[in-house]
Amino acid sequence: MRGNGGESELFDLFSDRRTIRILQETDQTPRSVKELSAICDVSEPTLYRHVNTMLEHDLLQQETEIDTGGNHYTVYE
C-alpha cells in the first residue's frame, strides 16, 4: 500500500459505505466518476477525493477510455 495513513486510513476507508458501494459497482463494469457520483448520490469533487484515496491503497485501478466521438475519459475498476 502506498498511502501514508497506514492501517488507520484503510480502516476509515472501509468504515465508509461509499467504499463498499464503489467496489461493488466497479467489480464487473468500469465506471466513471460521473456514474459513481450519481450511484452514490454525492458530488463529483467528493467522489474524486474518495476514489483518489482508494487508488493510493490499490483498491481501484484507473483506465482511460475513448468514446466513439474521440473523447477521452477515465473509468475505475
C-alpha positions, 0 to 999 in steps of 0.5 A: 500500500502506498498511502501514508495513513497506514492501517488507520486510513484503510480502516476509515476507508472501509468504515465508509459505505461509499467504499463498499458501494464503489467496489461493488459497482466497479467489480464487473463494469468500469465506471466513471466518476460521473456514474459513481457520483450519481450511484452514490448520490454525492458530488463529483469533487467528493467522489474524486477525493474518495476514489483518489484515496482508494487508488493510493491503497490499490483498491481501484485501478484507473483506465482511460477510455475513448468514446466513439466521438474521440473523447477521452475519459477515465473509468475505475475498476 
